[in-house]
Amino acid sequence: MVQPEDTVVKVQKAYQEWEENSYKKITAKSPERQNPMTTVSFTPVKPLYTPADANPDYEEKLGFPGHYPFTRGVYPSMYRSRFWTMRQYAGFGTAKESNERYKFLLAQGQAGLSVAFDLPTQIGYDSDDPICNGEVGKVGVAIDTLADMEILFDAIPLDKISTSMTINASASVLLAMYIAVAEKQGVPKSKISGTIQNDILKEYIARGTYIYPPKPSMRLITNIFEYCSREVPKWNTISISGYHIREAGSTAAQEVGFTIANGIEYVKAALAAGMDIDEFAGRLSFFFNAHNDMLEEVAKYRAARRLWARIMKEQFGAKDEKSMMLRFHTQTAGSTLTAQQVDNNIVRVTIQTLAAVMGGTQSLHTNSKDEALALPTEQSVQIALRTQQIVAFESGVANTADPLAGSYYVEAMTDQIEADAVRYLETIASMGGVIPAIEAGYMQGEIQKAAYQTEMEIENGRQIIVGQNKFKVKEESPHNLLKIDMKVQEEQTKFLHSIRAQRNNDDVQKALAALKAGAEGDANLMPLILDAVRVYASVGEICNTMRSVFGEYKESVFI
């Protein structure tokens, strides 16, 4: 409960006396390590926090887990009933190689799959397209047709395993392929569960794997919302991603503010398409970064939950509490991994894992120690998964919900991040929304400024990166790294050509013609994409059909 005003005044007075008579005297003799002391997001940190800094109305700002405003977690029992889903992100080379990695991870105790696709698949090109030379299978698995997806999930029961797919511009095609694989396994689409990232707005802001301009891209997203609400009810239709915004160099508050701004835009688009808020909002999910400043990260997740709940209730009039819940996946921060002294990355990932768990994540991917150098080996992937398992079974932090609640520092930081995020939301709203803000380069510019400030902090030694700018040692060249053979592209192209020779190409052309007609009109494109996938039309053929109608997005350059 809120402390009486006279109690807060007394604490403030006592703090001032302590600061003058004790703290300043000792720091005059032994100066602070930094002045000012800040988080990694440049937020000033006081030497001590008291009830005067964090004095929330408990029911209004905190409440209970599973209850509005969900600051303390989205489920009443949190990890006392079941741990978060340990979902390691994986995929490389061919579908066969990735299938073997998935089976390895499941055998090690992983509870769900998370698919990484190569760049050609992400931006809608086939492996034999000349533009893809040197990229096939490199940063994820190469998928050209339904035949590849059948191999990718061979002997993996899709009615028992949930799958997250990190795919955006071509999300509709890969979701259709997943549905078609489930059908071939005898699993109805109403029974499959998982998530597609499907967040195109952050691609324009921070990542760059877009295909179409914003308007048709938003149409595809709302088509997916509408289709899945009827046909695939257990599927999370979007994972609104702050992860890549943070990887691009944003602060914690920018990560929250820009991600929630994107979420608002998707909600508005769905409402404009005639959907009811409580029809689709419960299947929205989020994706956040776990950075090194552990307490700031815990506060970030708590602030995001509270802010989203209020927006959904007050701005959009959601009635169903599930519509107000910000459920999120977390990935540890790739940008914090160093190529120097790679074993240090295990410690960084452990800190980030603790932040995600104490912040109440629903699922988690832990990066491997060697990912600053290459795709991870099986050994390093196993260590990354074991990190989650040790935190879950041995640390005790999962035994109670929101274990850091009531910390004066964490509560003050939660309030601060929420307030800063609201200011970003107000600025974006004043510009007319996310798309005008993207076109003006606002969010890109804010992230660039934060990234530059971070780099300057590292270069001048104010921010210490152990093993990189301090405590350096001479090291041998890295060895035993996972390398993708250039033959992958040759093998994948050969397989694609064999599928094209075997399929009924008349059926393919009919399906693509129907898709083009649908794109030229206002039909929901998901059933048409699914029809094309079922006859083994390729990712490139489907995306090129829509390119011919929608065109391609060309990025504006902001300096």
C-alpha positions in Angstrom: 0.0 0.0 0.0 1.0 3.6 -0.5 2.9 4.9 2.5 1.4 8.0 4.3 2.8 11.2 3.0 4.5 12.2 6.3 6.3 8.8 6.3 7.7 9.5 2.8 8.7 13.0 3.8 10.6 11.5 6.8 12.4 9.0 4.6 13.4 11.7 2.1 14.8 13.9 4.9 16.7 10.9 6.4 18.0 10.1 2.9 19.4 13.6 2.5 21.0 13.5 5.9 22.6 10.1 5.0 23.8 11.3 1.7 25.4 14.5 3.2 26.8 13.0 6.3 27.8 9.5 5.2 27.8 8.9 1.5 29.5 12.1 0.3 32.2 11.8 3.0 33.2 8.3 2.0 33.1 9.0 -1.7 35.3 12.0 -1.2 38.0 9.6 0.0 37.0 6.7 -2.4 35.4 8.2 -5.5 32.6 6.4 -7.3 33.6 4.2 -10.2 31.6 6.3 -12.6 30.0 9.7 -12.3 27.2 9.6 -13.1 26.5 6.0 -12.6 24.0 4.7 -15.2 22.4 1.5 -16.5 23.5 0.3 -19.9 20.6 2.3 -21.3 22.1 5.5 -19.8 19.5 5.9 -17.1 21.1 7.5 -14.0 21.3 5.2 -11.0 21.1 6.7 -7.5 23.4 5.3 -4.8 20.4 4.1 -2.8 16.6 3.7 -3.3 14.0 4.1 -0.6 10.2 4.1 -0.3 10.3 7.7 -1.5 11.5 6.5 -4.9 9.1 3.5 -5.2 5.9 3.9 -3.3 3.2 2.4 -5.6 -0.4 1.9 -5.0 -0.3 -1.9 -4.8 -3.6 -2.7 -6.4 -3.3 -0.1 -9.1 0.3 -0.7 -10.2 1.2 -4.2 -9.0 -1.7 -6.4 -8.2 -1.3 -10.2 -8.3 0.1 -12.6 -10.9 -2.6 -13.5 -13.4 -4.6 -10.3 -12.6 -4.8 -6.9 -14.3 -2.4 -5.0 -14.8 -0.2 -8.2 -14.9 2.9 -6.4 -13.6 3.7 -9.4 -11.6 3.1 -12.0 -14.3 0.4 -13.2 -16.7 -0.4 -16.5 -14.9 -1.3 -16.9 -11.2 1.1 -19.8 -10.5 3.8 -18.8 -12.9 6.7 -21.3 -12.7 5.3 -23.2 -9.7 3.1 -25.1 -12.0 5.4 -25.4 -15.0 8.6 -23.8 -16.2 8.9 -21.5 -19.2 9.2 -23.3 -22.5 12.9 -23.9 -23.3 12.9 -23.2 -27.0 16.3 -23.1 -28.6 16.5 -21.3 -31.9 18.0 -23.6 -34.5 18.2 -24.1 -38.2 21.1 -24.3 -40.8 22.0 -25.9 -44.1 19.4 -28.3 -45.5 16.1 -29.4 -44.0 17.7 -32.8 -43.2 20.6 -31.3 -41.2 18.2 -29.1 -39.3 15.8 -32.0 -38.6 18.7 -33.8 -37.0 19.5 -30.8 -34.8 15.9 -30.6 -33.7 15.8 -34.2 -32.7 19.1 -33.7 -30.8 17.6 -30.7 -28.9 14.4 -32.6 -28.1 16.4 -35.5 -26.8 18.3 -33.1 -24.5 15.1 -31.9 -22.8 14.0 -29.0 -25.0 10.2 -28.5 -24.9 9.5 -26.6 -28.1 11.1 -25.9 -31.5 12.2 -22.5 -32.8 13.1 -22.4 -36.5 15.8 -20.2 -38.0 15.4 -19.7 -41.8 18.1 -18.6 -44.2 18.0 -15.1 -45.8 16.7 -16.2 -49.2 13.7 -17.9 -47.4 13.2 -14.8 -45.3 12.9 -12.4 -48.2 11.0 -14.7 -50.6 13.6 -16.1 -53.0 14.3 -19.7 -54.1 17.7 -21.2 -53.6 18.5 -21.2 -57.3 17.9 -17.5 -57.7 21.3 -15.8 -58.6 20.6 -13.1 -56.0 21.0 -15.9 -53.3 24.6 -17.0 -54.2 26.6 -17.5 -51.0 23.6 -17.2 -48.7 21.7 -20.5 -49.0 21.6 -22.3 -45.6 24.0 -19.9 -44.0 22.0 -18.2 -41.2 19.2 -20.7 -41.1 17.6 -23.6 -42.9 16.8 -23.3 -46.6 13.1 -23.9 -47.4 12.0 -23.7 -51.1 8.9 -26.0 -51.2 6.6 -28.0 -49.1 9.0 -31.0 -49.7 11.6 -29.2 -47.6 9.1 -28.6 -44.8 8.1 -32.3 -44.8 11.8 -33.2 -44.3 12.3 -30.5 -41.7 9.6 -31.9 -39.4 10.0 -35.6 -40.3 9.1 -37.8 -37.3 8.3 -34.8 -35.2 4.7 -34.9 -34.1 3.1 -31.5 -34.7 0.2 -32.2 -32.4 2.6 -32.6 -29.5 5.3 -30.0 -30.2 4.8 -26.3 -30.4 6.9 -24.5 -33.0 8.0 -20.9 -33.2 9.1 -19.7 -36.7 11.2 -16.5 -37.0 9.8 -15.4 -40.3 8.3 -12.1 -41.3 7.9 -10.9 -44.9 7.2 -14.5 -46.1 5.4 -15.6 -42.9 2.1 -16.4 -44.7 3.9 -18.9 -46.9 5.8 -20.7 -44.2 2.7 -20.9 -42.0 0.8 -22.4 -44.9 3.6 -24.9 -45.4 3.5 -25.8 -41.6 -0.3 -26.3 -41.9 0.2 -28.5 -45.0 2.8 -30.7 -43.2 0.4 -31.1 -40.2 -2.3 -32.2 -42.6 0.0 -34.8 -44.1 0.7 -36.1 -40.6 -3.1 -36.4 -40.0 -3.1 -33.4 -37.6 -5.9 -31.0 -38.2 -4.9 -27.3 -38.2 -7.1 -26.7 -35.2 -4.8 -28.8 -33.1 -1.4 -27.3 -34.0 0.2 -24.7 -31.8 3.1 -22.3 -32.1 4.0 -18.8 -33.3 5.1 -17.0 -36.4 7.1 -13.8 -35.8 5.1 -12.0 -38.6 6.3 -8.5 -37.4 7.0 -6.6 -40.5 7.1 -3.1 -38.9 10.3 -3.8 -37.0 11.9 -4.9 -40.2 11.5 -1.4 -41.6 12.8 0.0 -38.3 15.7 -2.2 -37.4 16.3 -5.4 -39.4 15.7 -5.1 -43.1 14.2 -8.4 -44.2 11.1 -6.9 -45.8 9.7 -7.6 -49.3 6.5 -5.5 -49.9 5.6 -1.9 -48.9 3.9 -1.4 -45.6 0.3 -1.3 -46.8 0.2 -4.8 -48.5 2.4 -6.1 -45.7 -0.1 -5.1 -43.1 -2.8 -6.6 -45.3 -1.1 -10.0 -45.2 -0.7 -9.8 -41.4 -4.4 -9.0 -40.9 -5.3 -11.8 -43.3 -3.3 -14.2 -41.1 -5.1 -12.8 -37.9 -8.5 -13.4 -39.5 -7.7 -16.8 -41.0 -6.1 -18.2 -37.8 -8.9 -16.9 -35.5 -11.2 -19.1 -37.5 -9.1 -22.0 -38.6 -5.9 -22.3 -36.4 -7.2 -21.1 -33.0 -4.2 -22.3 -31.0 -1.7 -20.4 -33.1 0.0 -17.2 -32.0 -0.4 -15.1 -35.1 2.3 -12.6 -34.4 5.3 -12.2 -32.1 5.8 -8.4 -31.9 9.5 -8.1 -31.6 11.6 -5.7 -29.5 14.5 -8.1 -29.8 15.9 -6.8 -33.1 15.2 -3.2 -32.0 17.5 -3.8 -29.0 20.1 -5.7 -31.1 20.2 -2.6 -33.4 21.3 -0.5 -30.4 18.2 0.8 -28.7 17.9 1.5 -25.0 15.5 -0.6 -22.8 12.8 2.1 -22.9 13.1 2.4 -26.7 12.7 -1.4 -26.9 9.5 -1.2 -24.9 8.1 2.0 -26.5 8.8 1.1 -30.1 7.6 -2.5 -29.7 4.4 -1.5 -28.1 3.9 1.2 -30.8 4.1 -1.5 -33.4 1.7 -3.6 -31.4 -0.8 -0.7 -31.4 -0.5 -0.4 -35.2 -1.3 -4.1 -35.7 -4.3 -3.9 -33.4 -5.6 -0.8 -35.3 -5.1 -2.7 -38.7 -7.1 -5.7 -37.4 -9.9 -3.5 -36.1 -9.9 -1.6 -39.4 -10.3 -4.9 -41.2 -13.5 -5.5 -39.2 -12.3 -7.8 -36.5 -13.4 -7.6 -32.8 -10.6 -6.8 -30.3 -11.3 -9.9 -28.2 -11.4 -12.1 -31.3 -7.7 -11.8 -32.0 -5.8 -9.9 -29.3 -5.5 -13.0 -27.0 -3.2 -14.6 -29.7 -0.8 -11.7 -29.9 2.6 -12.4 -28.4 5.8 -10.4 -27.9 9.5 -11.1 -28.2 12.1 -9.3 -26.1 15.8 -9.1 -25.6 17.6 -10.1 -22.4 20.5 -7.8 -21.9 23.3 -7.7 -19.3 21.9 -5.1 -16.9 19.9 -7.7 -15.0 17.8 -5.5 -12.8 17.0 -3.0 -15.6 15.8 -5.9 -17.7 13.5 -7.3 -15.0 12.0 -3.8 -14.7 11.7 -3.6 -18.5 9.5 -6.7 -18.7 7.3 -5.6 -15.8 6.8 -2.2 -17.3 5.9 -3.6 -20.7 3.3 -5.9 -19.2 1.6 -3.1 -17.2 1.7 -0.7 -20.1 0.2 -3.1 -22.7 -2.6 -4.1 -20.3 -3.6 -0.5 -19.8 -3.5 0.3 -23.5 -5.6 -2.7 -24.4 -8.2 -2.0 -21.7 -8.3 1.8 -21.8 -7.5 2.6 -25.4 -9.0 -0.4 -27.2 -11.8 -1.4 -24.8 -10.7 -5.1 -24.5 -13.0 -7.0 -22.1 -11.3 -10.4 -22.1 -8.4 -10.4 -19.7 -6.5 -12.6 -22.2 -6.5 -9.7 -24.6 -4.7 -7.6 -22.0 -1.9 -10.1 -21.2 1.5 -9.4 -22.7 2.9 -12.9 -23.1 6.5 -12.9 -24.4 9.4 -15.0 -25.6 12.9 -13.9 -24.7 16.2 -14.5 -26.4 19.5 -13.6 -24.7 21.4 -10.7 -26.4 23.5 -11.7 -29.4 25.0 -8.2 -29.4 26.6 -8.7 -26.0 28.5 -11.8 -27.1 32.2 -11.3 -27.7 34.5 -13.1 -30.2 37.3 -12.7 -27.5 37.4 -15.3 -24.7 34.2 -17.0 -25.8 33.8 -18.9 -22.6 32.9 -15.6 -20.9 29.7 -15.6 -23.0 28.4 -18.5 -20.9 28.4 -16.2 -17.9 26.7 -13.4 -19.8 24.0 -15.7 -21.0 23.5 -16.9 -17.4 22.9 -13.4 -16.2 20.5 -12.7 -19.1 18.7 -16.0 -18.4 18.2 -14.9 -14.7 16.8 -11.6 -15.9 14.3 -13.2 -18.3 13.1 -15.7 -15.7 12.8 -13.2 -12.8 11.1 -10.9 -15.3 8.4 -13.6 -16.0 9.1 -14.8 -19.6 6.9 -17.5 -21.1 9.6 -19.0 -23.3 13.4 -18.6 -23.6 16.2 -19.1 -26.1 19.7 -19.0 -24.7 22.5 -18.1 -27.1 25.5 -20.3 -27.4 29.0 -19.2 -26.5 30.4 -19.3 -30.0 27.7 -17.4 -31.9 29.9 -14.3 -32.2 32.1 -16.4 -34.5 29.8 -18.9 -36.3 26.6 -21.0 -36.0 26.8 -22.9 -32.8 28.1 -26.5 -32.5 26.1 -29.2 -30.8 28.4 -28.9 -27.7 27.8 -25.2 -27.3 24.1 -25.6 -27.9 23.9 -28.2 -25.2 25.7 -25.8 -22.7 23.2 -23.1 -23.6 20.3 -25.4 -22.9 21.8 -26.6 -19.7 22.1 -23.0 -18.6 18.3 -22.8 -18.7 17.9 -26.1 -17.0 20.3 -25.2 -14.1 18.5 -21.9 -13.5 15.1 -23.8 -13.6 16.0 -26.7 -11.3 18.8 -25.4 -9.1 18.7 -21.6 -8.6 15.4 -21.3 -6.7 14.4 -18.1 -8.6 11.4 -19.9 -10.2 9.9 -20.9 -6.9 7.9 -17.7 -6.4 6.3 -15.3 -8.9 8.0 -11.9 -9.5 10.7 -12.4 -6.8 12.1 -8.9 -7.1 8.8 -7.1 -6.6 9.0 -4.6 -3.7 12.7 -3.8 -4.4 12.8 0.0 -4.2 15.2 0.0 -7.1 13.3 -2.4 -9.3 10.0 -0.6 -8.7 11.5 2.8 -9.4 13.1 1.5 -12.6 9.8 -0.1 -13.7 8.1 3.2 -13.3 10.9 5.0 -15.1 10.9 2.7 -18.1 7.2 2.8 -18.4 7.2 6.7 -18.3 10.0 6.9 -20.9 8.2 4.4 -23.1 4.9 6.4 -22.9 6.8 9.5 -24.1 8.0 7.6 -27.1 4.4 6.5 -27.8 3.1 10.0 -27.5 5.7 11.3 -30.0 4.9 8.5 -32.5 1.2 9.2 -32.1 1.8 12.9 -32.8 3.5 11.9 -36.1 0.4 10.0 -37.2 1.5 6.5 -36.1 4.3 4.1 -36.8 4.3 4.1 -40.6 4.7 7.9 -40.8 7.3 7.7 -38.1 9.2 5.1 -40.1 9.0 7.2 -43.2 10.3 10.2 -41.3 13.2 8.0 -39.9 12.2 8.9 -36.3 12.7 5.5 -34.7 15.7 4.6 -36.8 17.3 7.9 -35.8 16.7 7.4 -32.1 18.2 3.9 -32.2 21.2 5.1 -34.2 21.9 7.8 -31.5 21.7 5.2 -28.7 23.9 2.7 -30.6 26.5 5.4 -31.2 26.5 6.5 -27.6 27.0 2.8 -26.5 29.9 2.4 -28.9 31.5 5.6 -27.6 31.1 4.4 -24.0 32.9 1.1 -24.9 35.7 2.8 -26.9 36.5 5.3 -24.2 36.4 2.6 -21.5 33.4 3.9 -19.5 31.6 0.7 -20.3 33.7 -2.3 -19.6 33.4 -5.4 -21.8 35.5 -8.1 -20.1 38.0 -9.6 -22.5 37.3 -7.0 -25.2 38.3 -3.6 -23.8 39.7 -4.8 -20.5 41.3 -8.0 -19.1 42.5 -8.9 -22.6 44.7 -12.0 -23.2 46.4 -13.4 -26.3 44.4 -16.2 -27.8 44.8 -18.8 -30.5 42.7 -18.7 -33.6 39.3 -20.3 -32.9 38.8 -23.9 -34.0 36.0 -26.5 -34.1 33.6 -24.0 -35.5 30.5 -25.1 -37.4 30.9 -24.1 -41.1 28.2 -24.4 -43.8 29.6 -26.1 -46.9 29.1 -24.2 -50.2 27.8 -27.5 -51.5 24.5 -26.9 -49.6 23.4 -24.4 -52.3 24.2 -27.0 -55.0 22.3 -29.7 -53.2 19.4 -27.5 -52.4 19.1 -26.3 -56.0 19.3 -29.8 -57.3 16.5 -30.9 -54.9 14.3 -27.9 -55.9 14.7 -28.7 -59.6 13.7 -32.3 -58.9 10.5 -31.2 -57.2 9.6 -28.9 -60.1 10.1 -31.8 -62.4 7.8 -34.1 -60.4 5.0 -31.8 -59.5 1.9 -31.0 -61.6 3.0 -27.7 -63.1 -0.4 -26.9 -64.6 -1.8 -27.1 -61.0 1.0 -24.8 -59.9 0.2 -22.2 -62.5 -3.5 -22.3 -61.8 -2.8 -21.8 -58.0 -0.5 -18.9 -58.7 -3.0 -17.3 -61.1 -5.7 -17.5 -58.5 -3.3 -16.0 -55.9 -2.5 -13.1 -58.2 -6.2 -12.4 -58.8 -6.8 -12.5 -55.1 -3.9 -10.1 -54.4 -5.4 -7.7 -57.1 -8.7 -7.8 -55.2 -9.5 -7.8 -51.5 -9.7 -11.5 -50.8 -8.1 -13.1 -47.7 -4.9 -14.5 -49.2 -4.2 -17.3 -46.7 -6.4 -19.9 -48.4 -5.0 -19.1 -51.8 -1.4 -19.3 -50.5 -2.3 -22.6 -48.8 -3.6 -24.0 -52.2 -0.4 -23.0 -53.9 1.8 -24.6 -51.2 -0.2 -27.9 -51.4 0.7 -28.3 -55.1 4.4 -27.5 -54.3 4.6 -24.0 -55.6 7.9 -22.6 -54.2 8.5 -19.7 -51.8 10.0 -17.7 -54.6 7.1 -18.4 -57.0 4.5 -17.4 -54.4 6.3 -14.3 -53.2 7.1 -13.2 -56.8 3.4 -13.5 -57.7 2.6 -11.1 -54.9 5.6 -8.9 -55.8 4.1 -8.5 -59.3 1.0 -6.9 -57.6 2.3 -5.2 -54.5 5.8 -4.1 -55.6 8.9 -4.0 -53.4 9.7 -1.7 -50.5 12.7 0.6 -51.0 14.3 1.9 -47.8 14.8 5.6 -47.4 18.3 6.6 -46.2 18.5 8.8 -43.2 21.8 10.5 -42.1 
